[in-house]
Amino acid sequence: MRIAAGIRGTKRAQRLSLIAAIGIGAMAFTGCSAINQQSTTMVYSASDGVRLDMGQLELRNVLIVSEAAGSAGNVAGTFYNTSDTEITLTVTGDQGSQTEITVAPGTPKVLNSNADHSTLSTVTEPPGSVTTLELSTSAGETATLTVPILDGTLAEYKELLPTAAASDSAL
């Protein structure tokens, strides 16, 4: 018995080894966040549309809903005016088709139905592709925005398809 008792520090060495292993394991698990950006800190478009800031006009989830190439398309999205005055956004699409969206200050303008829509008379690309829009505001800002074109395959976009009456009101 005396021999086992004579090996001093065995339990202490085991404890130190265990503490070191736990410390190394903790650093290994937390080290991943040191080299990878947290996805919750990244700004991105969480839905099908795209986003853009044009001075004091913020565009969110912007997309076009159209039945087919060469037909009319509704511009959908949410527009925020952070200024104190009304801003008019002019959207120019394919073949000179154009529409205007007036955004009051402090109130989001949501284009998400045929009751509240903004229609481009011609969208030359088919659904499933993208198209480039030229944007200008009454505040003097200009930008180019590449937006996706969707159709009514998904139920949430079916009601956004242009109707014949909506297409006739396009500029």
Summary of the structure (lengths in Angstrom):
residues: 171
radius of gyration: 28.4
end to end distance: 99.6
largest distance: 101.8
contacts: 479
relative contact order: 0.18
helix: 27%
strand: 37%
